[in-house]
């Protein structure tokens, strides 16, 4: 069983930056692929970014590519989402997720554990 806790959300102006963190329990964190999803009001939860348990594989939704960066620190059992050049359409509740397998997935159903979410609002 893995517990995930997101933090770092808040209000930011358009063009600004924000870094989200997801702290995970469990001694096997380093073997899990991790992902970030988001859900705006009245919308379906959508994929944002994912990172494998290794060094080399990351993947991003087209809407955030070039602006967001996913990373992980296995020693701290933490995954990060650095968000730059934020736009109003990035406003959503952001969720982190863990997959027991070490390869990334864009599909919500492939993730085994979920955090409660942290809200991000981009507004002037």
C-alpha positions in Angstrom: 0.0 0.0 0.0 1.3 3.4 -1.0 0.1 6.8 0.4 0.5 9.9 -1.8 0.3 13.5 -0.6 0.4 16.4 -3.0 1.4 19.9 -2.0 2.5 23.2 -3.6 -0.7 24.3 -5.3 -2.1 27.7 -5.1 -2.9 30.9 -6.9 -0.4 32.2 -9.6 -0.6 34.8 -12.3 -0.5 34.0 -16.0 3.1 33.5 -17.1 4.2 32.6 -13.6 5.7 29.4 -12.2 4.7 26.8 -9.6 6.3 23.6 -8.3 4.1 20.8 -7.1 5.4 18.0 -4.9 4.1 14.5 -4.2 5.4 12.7 -1.2 5.0 8.9 -1.2 5.2 6.3 1.5 6.7 2.9 0.9 10.2 1.5 0.5 9.5 0.4 -3.1 8.8 3.9 -4.4 11.9 3.8 -6.6 10.5 0.9 -8.6 7.2 2.7 -9.4 6.4 4.8 -12.4 4.8 8.1 -11.4 2.3 10.4 -13.1 0.5 13.7 -12.8 -3.1 14.2 -13.9 -5.4 17.2 -13.6 -9.1 17.8 -13.6 -10.7 21.2 -14.2 -14.3 22.0 -13.1 -16.8 20.0 -15.1 -14.1 18.1 -17.0 -12.7 14.7 -17.2 -9.4 13.9 -15.4 -6.6 14.2 -18.0 -3.0 13.1 -18.3 -0.3 15.7 -17.7 3.1 14.0 -17.4 4.7 10.7 -16.3 8.2 9.5 -15.4 9.5 5.9 -15.3 11.3 4.4 -12.4 14.6 4.7 -14.4 16.5 7.7 -15.6 15.6 8.0 -19.2 11.8 8.1 -19.9 9.4 11.0 -19.5 6.3 11.8 -21.4 4.1 14.9 -21.5 0.7 15.9 -22.8 0.9 18.2 -25.8 -0.8 21.0 -23.9 2.1 21.2 -21.4 5.1 20.1 -23.4 7.9 22.6 -23.2 6.4 24.3 -20.1 6.2 21.5 -17.5 8.9 19.2 -16.2 8.4 16.1 -14.2 11.2 14.8 -12.0 11.7 12.5 -9.0 14.0 12.2 -6.0 13.9 8.5 -5.0 16.0 9.2 -1.8 13.1 11.5 -0.7 10.3 9.4 -2.1 9.1 12.4 -3.9 8.0 13.3 -7.4 7.8 16.9 -8.6 6.0 18.9 -11.3 7.7 22.1 -12.3 5.2 24.3 -14.1 6.4 27.4 -16.0 4.6 29.8 -18.3 1.3 29.0 -16.7 -1.9 29.8 -18.5 -5.5 30.2 -17.3 -6.4 26.9 -18.9 -3.9 25.1 -16.6 -6.4 25.8 -13.7 -7.3 22.5 -12.2 -6.9 20.1 -9.3 -3.7 18.3 -9.8 -3.3 14.7 -8.7 -0.2 12.5 -8.5 -0.4 8.7 -9.1 1.8 5.7 -8.7 2.0 2.6 -10.9 3.6 -0.6 -9.5 5.2 -1.3 -12.9 8.2 0.7 -13.9 7.0 1.9 -17.3 4.9 5.0 -17.9 1.3 5.1 -18.9 -1.1 7.8 -20.1 -4.2 6.0 -18.9 -5.7 6.5 -15.5 -6.7 2.9 -15.2 -3.1 1.7 -15.2 -2.2 3.6 -12.0 -2.6 1.8 -8.6 -2.4 4.6 -6.1 -3.7 8.2 -6.1 -3.3 11.3 -3.9 -6.1 13.6 -2.9 -5.1 16.4 -5.2 -3.9 20.0 -4.9 -5.7 22.9 -6.5 -3.9 25.2 -8.9 -5.5 28.5 -10.1 -4.0 30.6 -12.8 -5.5 34.1 -12.8 -4.6 37.7 -13.0 
